[in-house]
Amino acid sequence: MLTKNIKFKNFLFKSKKFKIEKIFKDLLKNEPNILETLKPTYKYSYSKKLISKYKKFLNIRIIGMGGSILGTQAIYDFIKNKIKKNVIFVNNLNSNATYFKDKKKKINLNLIISKSGNTLETILNANTLVSNKDKNIIITENHDSYLTNLAKEIKCEVVNHKNFIGGRYSVLSEVGMLPAELMNLNENKFKQFNQLIKNKKFISSLISNVSKTLNLLKSGKYASVILNYDEQSESLFKWYQQLIAESLGKKSRGFLPVISSMPKDNHSLMQLYLDGPKKSFYTFFDVLDNNVIKIKNNKILNSHKYLKNQSIEDIKQFQMLATEKVFTSKKIPFRSFVIYKRNEQALGELFCFFILETILLGRALNVNPFDQPSVELIKKETKLFF
């Protein structure tokens, strides 16, 4: 068990240690500011009064790119059974998207999010979608930018995106928690850092996990394949994908995070995973869902009577366990997460685990996990075409 909400099985092989425990202690001793966002004592740059003012709105559109929106979408998709509001995410440039085709669909509130305030795609989507009739909140840094000037033009609320918080690390800051509160979720329940760093099992698993991941990288494995058995967690792993890729992909180091939809990919990619090049390591992930669909016994043929009295969730779990068994027999490295409860607390624990994992890997690989220098090259080159 990682916590009471999460069952975690680490990579099975014995690994060389990389002084991760010392790196972790140094991290806690000299905390980067970003860790403050993981704590319940973090001070938001918005007030409860603002939440009260906009909490009544039932139709919300969130416009952003990358870390400005991925964390919020991960929250919404993971816990959407608890959310009674209509939330639309605009996170790419796509002229054929439904949110462009259905402009008459009622939107009460727009959240426009960009750390720099100058993200091209966010500017374009806001320009096309935002109406004078809408209520708007902009989350951006407190400096002169397109979005701060737009806020003055359309006379809307501005929430300060603190400059020490990078987009991919912002999920438990204003960027993720303001929309979470507007969706009537309890922001305080996401903040599990203080409890987790006192949990010896959590810390031991985290440190061992980082050491074993480093061993895998040293052995030439450069792809991390997430075998995701829970559709509602796909956005979580898109957030994780950015976190890992943008934080560690420097100095010819890092690894490629790939999301694989299971059990669907048993029928397309599994042959490669099992018998292809041994250059990958794997993460099994599932959530034990209470919304089970039972098999209709009277419609099952006798040839498959073993399926009677089962649920879709049961069968999915059996498939995951069977696949883990095959991976073990073939000595393919994997870890696994099984989530017992689909709630804020469990998701907050996952956010903490993956953020701490990424920072520790960055320190061990001698790369800065908080910058993304090469991404700026694309932005500069794009401007040359105008």
Long-range contacts (C-beta under 8 A, 24 or more apart in sequence): 1-201, 2-201, 2-202, 2-205, 2-337, 2-349, 2-353, 3-196, 3-199, 3-201, 3-202, 3-346, 3-349, 4-340, 5-339, 5-340, 5-341, 5-343, 5-345, 5-346, 5-349, 6-337, 6-338, 6-339, 6-340, 6-346, 6-349, 6-350, 7-336, 7-337, 7-338, 7-339, 7-340, 8-205, 8-335, 8-336, 8-337, 9-335, 9-336, 10-205, 10-208, 10-209, 10-212, 10-335, 11-209, 11-212, 11-213, 11-216, 11-281, 11-333, 11-334, 11-335, 12-328, 12-333, 13-212, 13-215, 13-333, 15-208, 15-211, 15-212, 15-214, 15-215, 16-211, 16-215, 16-218, 17-211, 18-210, 18-211, 18-214, 18-364, 19-364, 20-207, 20-210, 20-211, 20-214, 20-360, 20-364, 21-207, 23-360, 23-363, 23-364, 24-203, 24-206, 24-207, 24-356, 24-360, 26-363, 27-356, 27-359, 27-360, 27-363, 28-197, 32-359, 32-370, 33-164, 33-165, 34-164, 34-165, 34-166, 34-169, 34-355, 34-359, 34-370, 35-193, 37-165, 37-169, 37-170, 37-172, 37-173, 38-172, 38-191, 38-192, 38-193, 38-351, 38-352, 38-355, 39-191, 39-193, 39-194, 40-188, 40-191, 40-194, 42-172, 42-173, 42-191, 44-173, 44-174, 44-177, 44-178, 45-159, 45-160, 45-161, 45-162, 45-174, 46-159, 46-174, 46-178, 50-137, 50-157, 50-159, 51-178, 51-181, 51-182, 54-109, 54-135, 54-137, 54-182, 55-181, 55-182, 55-184, 57-85, 57-108, 57-109, 57-135, 57-182, 58-84, 58-85, 58-86, 58-108, 59-85, 59-86, 59-88, 59-105, 59-106, 59-107, 59-108, 59-109, 60-85, 60-86, 60-87, 60-88, 60-107, 60-108, 60-109, 60-110, 60-111, 60-179, 60-182, 60-183, 61-87, 61-88, 61-90, 61-99, 61-107, 61-109, 61-110, 61-111, 61-129, 62-87, 62-88, 62-89, 62-90, 62-110, 62-111, 62-113, 62-179, 63-90, 63-110, 63-111, 63-112, 63-113, 63-122, 63-125, 63-126, 63-129, 63-130, 64-90, 64-91, 64-111, 64-112, 64-113, 64-114, 64-119, 64-122, 65-91, 65-92, 65-114, 65-119, 65-121, 65-122, 66-167, 66-168, 66-242, 66-246, 67-115, 67-166, 67-167, 67-168, 67-169, 67-170, 67-171, 67-175, 67-239, 67-242, 68-113, 68-114, 68-115, 68-119, 68-122, 68-139, 68-167, 68-170, 68-175, 69-113, 70-168, 70-171, 70-235, 70-238, 70-239, 70-242, 71-170, 71-171, 71-172, 71-175, 71-176, 71-239, 71-351, 72-171, 72-175, 72-176, 72-179, 72-180, 73-235, 73-238, 73-239, 74-171, 74-233, 74-235, 74-236, 74-238, 74-239, 74-347, 75-171, 75-176, 75-179, 75-180, 75-183, 75-185, 75-347, 76-179, 76-183, 76-235, 77-232, 77-233, 77-234, 77-235, 77-236, 78-232, 78-233, 78-235, 78-236, 78-342, 78-347, 79-185, 79-342, 79-343, 79-344, 79-347, 80-232, 81-291, 81-342, 82-184, 82-185, 82-343, 83-183, 83-184, 83-185, 84-184, 85-182, 85-183, 85-184, 87-179, 87-183, 90-125, 90-129, 92-121, 93-121, 93-124, 93-125, 99-129, 100-128, 100-129, 103-129, 107-131, 107-134, 108-134, 108-135, 109-134, 109-135, 109-136, 109-137, 109-182, 110-134, 110-135, 110-136, 110-137, 111-136, 111-137, 111-138, 111-139, 111-178, 111-179, 111-182, 112-136, 112-137, 112-138, 112-139, 112-140, 112-147, 112-150, 113-138, 113-139, 113-140, 113-161, 113-175, 114-139, 114-140, 114-145, 114-147, 114-161, 115-140, 115-141, 115-161, 115-163, 115-165, 115-166, 115-167, 115-170, 116-140, 116-141, 116-145, 117-141, 117-143, 117-145, 117-146, 117-147, 117-148, 118-145, 118-146, 118-147, 120-379, 120-382, 122-147, 123-147, 126-150, 130-154, 137-178, 139-174, 139-175, 139-178, 166-370, 166-371, 166-372, 168-239, 168-242, 168-243, 168-246, 168-247, 169-243, 169-355, 169-370, 171-239, 171-351, 172-348, 172-351, 180-344, 185-344, 186-344, 187-344, 189-343, 189-344, 189-345, 189-348, 190-344, 190-345, 190-347, 190-348, 190-351, 191-348, 192-345, 192-348, 192-349, 192-352, 193-352, 196-349, 196-352, 196-353, 202-353, 206-353, 206-356, 206-357, 206-360, 207-360, 209-335, 209-357, 210-357, 210-360, 210-361, 210-364, 212-333, 212-335, 213-281, 213-357, 213-361, 214-361, 214-364, 214-365, 216-281, 216-333, 217-253, 217-255, 217-365, 220-279, 221-255, 221-278, 221-279, 221-280, 221-281, 221-333, 222-255, 222-256, 222-279, 222-280, 223-255, 223-256, 223-257, 223-258, 223-279, 223-280, 223-281, 224-255, 224-256, 224-257, 224-258, 224-280, 224-281, 224-282, 224-283, 225-258, 225-260, 225-273, 225-280, 225-281, 225-282, 225-283, 226-257, 226-258, 226-259, 226-260, 226-282, 226-283, 226-285, 227-260, 227-262, 227-265, 227-282, 227-283, 227-284, 227-285, 227-320, 227-323, 227-334, 228-259, 228-260, 228-261, 228-262, 228-285, 228-286, 229-262, 229-263, 229-284, 229-285, 229-286, 229-316, 229-319, 229-320, 230-285, 230-286, 230-287, 230-289, 230-339, 231-261, 232-287, 232-342, 233-285, 233-287, 234-259, 234-261, 236-347, 236-350, 237-285, 240-354, 243-354, 243-355, 243-358, 244-358, 246-372, 246-375, 247-358, 247-359, 247-361, 247-362, 247-367, 247-369, 247-370, 247-372, 248-358, 248-361, 248-362, 248-365, 248-367, 248-369, 250-367, 250-368, 250-373, 250-374, 251-365, 251-366, 251-367, 253-365, 253-366, 253-367, 254-365, 254-367, 262-319, 262-320, 262-323, 263-316, 263-319, 263-320, 266-319, 266-323, 270-323, 273-332, 274-326, 274-327, 274-330, 274-332, 278-332, 281-332, 281-333, 281-334, 282-327, 282-332, 282-333, 282-334, 282-335, 283-334, 283-335, 283-336, 283-337, 284-320, 284-323, 284-324, 284-334, 284-335, 284-336, 284-337, 285-336, 285-337, 285-338, 285-339, 286-316, 286-317, 286-320, 286-337, 286-338, 286-339, 287-338, 287-339, 287-342, 288-313, 288-317, 288-338, 288-339, 288-340, 289-313, 289-342, 290-342
